[in-house]
Amino acid sequence: MGFLSGKRGIVFGVANKNSIAWGVAKAMADQGAELALTYQNEAFLKRVEPLAEELGADMVLPCDVTDDDQVTAVFQELERQWGHLDCLVHSLAYAPKEELRGEYCESTSREGFLSSHEISAWSLTRLAQGAYPLMRDRPDASILTLTYLGAERTVPHYNVMGVAKASLEASMRYLAASLGPEGIRVNAVSAGPIKTLAASGIGDMRLILQHNEERAPLRRNVTTEEVGNSAAFLASPLASGISGEVLHVDSGYHSIAM
Ligand code: NAD
């Protein structure tokens, strides 16, 4: 029996096998969770459907987080089919490619700033608002998001995404304070750099990966499996005393100065 046996969760953000969300979904399913997955739009469906099948997940729902009706429909469907929810994983982000290169001051536009904050930060609060009514009577319900060190320190080319991640982390703490009295925990995993579809939009991602590998205490980059295992732990009753936390899963890189 796994440590998520009997738990039902939804994972937002699987695009393909390289997605961190996929690493999280697999780890949660390995620990006994029953899962639903969402996909951003039809273009992603053909990749997400077979992955859902691999997990035995019957619910595969469309959800572009900028579309309020789609978000509402996701939680209506969860209520109809399950009546409750134990875990929610928010593993999605977006910023226009042209904002993720060059210097922050020059590269950042009003539109880019607003869209990256809407999709990468506001969406966590929106999803928590949808999930909360389904979670409040559950023992040890949990909401989890994915963030990056670029929220805390500057990272070349991460630019507006770092500012959106700082907003995401603050939102996580406010949600933890707001939902904690109902027994709902809210946390973030700060993952080290990993080659994914979203990461390929960041200028010089190759150098970021190389730099982390050379300098992190463990002298290597992390895998989606490692991030997934830590996320599954945080989502589980094993982490019942943890809320409002940012857990770094980055080979220790966040802890070094030189
Ligand atoms: P990914 O491309 O596999 O996943 C990003 C997901 O965001 C995709 O599934 C995409 O469909 C979704 N998305 C984008 N816009 C959306 C919208 N409007 N509505 C719904 N979904 C939308 O890349 P990933 O690296 O696995 O990213 C997952 C999360 O992990 C992101 O929050 C990212 O910032 C974070 N993260 C990534 C790294 C890394 O190096 N890859 C490091 C730390 C944190």
Residues whose N, C-alpha, C, O or C-beta is under 5 A from the ligand:
A	BS01	NAD	G13 V14 A15 N18 S19 I20 A21 Q40 C63 D64 V65 T66 S91 L92 A93 Y94 I119 L146 T147 Y148 A191 G192 P193 I194 T196 L197 A198 A199
